[in-house]
């Protein structure tokens, strides 16, 4: 059987696939395209063929949890969750094993024509290629793509327009996005010790600092320690001697949300968002004049303070969303 290809880079007009009963499992011609940028990598296989049938899969994978979205031609949407992963921390074989072992059983073997996999830690062709090969082991005929979570966030909040995309969750990140080129510029986030301004971990660090150094009123400082059953010694131990101090600090964002009516708390949150804009968006000349879209639990939870910070810094807000889910569905529905 033959299927016409519109790939302009090959002189062949046709390529052969296996018999009909294995249409979704056998594709012998594969075209790779890698595009290296300042951050993230776009890696695509089989990008220029006309497929016969099947749904689209969109995957938003964090280090701990992944959301798999199945979208069919009629617009029906199914959602599945699985454990996440950080491919930057894994060998190529481990990446392939993690993808295949953790994908939801409900979709394994289903007819799939396209897979768009966005992952935290997908920074180079090494990670992207391993993810694509793992997906193709299950769906050989699918068009596969792997890219960074930053690119996923950018497509979710910017869509088909240029703009600045920012992630404000446990950590923070931002980049300038072009629909034609993808990520064109970014500021290194540097992690919660050296950077990650405006993130949950950064907010928690600022909250602890204000409470323990007496920058807040005595009443508010004591309330923070009492509400969270904290002592200075316990905080020091958790931050410097225990694993995942960033998550420990980020947990205090929930306390800040419950006490946001206090002007001292609100001012601190707004100030950290100003720091994020001044240290991450403003240094990018390509960001000048572009609207910014924000995604993440911290951005969504403190939307009022984030908008105030953007107003102060002269940044136009395009959108603020808790997750990239709906934005990615809208983006890929028409692709």
C-alpha positions, 0 to 999 in steps of 0.5 A: 500500500502507498501513501502520498507524502508532501515532504519537499525534502525527498524526491520520492512521491510515495513510501510503502507501509505494511499491510492494512492490518498493521497500518498503525504499527509499521512505517518504514520511512522516517524523517527527522528534524531537530531544531536546537535553540537557546533552551529546549529542542524541537524534535519531530519524526514523520512530519510530512505524511498524510495519515489515514486515521487516529487520534492526537495525543498531547502530553504535559509531563512534569517531574512527578506527574504527567497528563495525557490528553487524547483528542479525536477528529470529532473533538472528543477529549479524554484525559489520563494521568501517569507518573511523570519524569525528568529526562535530563536526569535519566540515561537514554535507555532509562528515558525510553523505559520510563515513557513506555512503562508509565504511559496509561494502559487505556491508550496503549494500542489505540490508533494514534496519528500524532503525539506531542510530548512536552516534558520538564527536562527535555533540553536537547536532542538526546532527551527528545530522540529517546522520548520519540523512539519510546513512543514509536515503539508503541505507535510506529506510524505516528507523527511524534514530537518531543519538546520542553515544558517551556515550549508547551507553556508558550504554545498554550498561552501564546498560541499562534501569536508571538509573545512572552511565556512564563511558568510560575509554579514550584520553580519559574521560567520564561522565554520569548516565543515565535509561532514560526521559530518556537523559543527564540530567547530565554533567561536561565532560571538558575534554580531556587537558590540562585534564581527562580524569582516569583516561584513558589519556592522563592515566595516561601523563602521570602516569607520565611526571611520576613518572619524570622528577621522581623520584617513583618509585624510581630503578630504576623510573624508569630501567626506564620510560625504558629499556623505551620508549627514551625521553629527557626531550628526546624526550618534551618534543618529542613532547608539545609539538611533534608531533601527537596528544600524547594518543595518545603519552601514552596508549601508556604505559598498556600499559607500566603494564599490564605492570608493574602488579605494582609497587606504585608503578605500581599506586598511581599507577593507583588514584590517577588513578581516584580523581581521576576519581571525585572530579572527575567523578562526585562533583560530580553530585548526580544521581549520588548513590546510583546504581551506576556502569558503566565501559566502555573499554580502560583501565577493562577493563585496570585493573579491579582498580585501578578497583574499589579506587578505587570502594571508596575513594570509596563508588561501587558498581560495576555492570559493567566492559566493554572495549567497549559492543558486547555491552551495546548488543546486549542493549539493542537486542535487546528494543527 
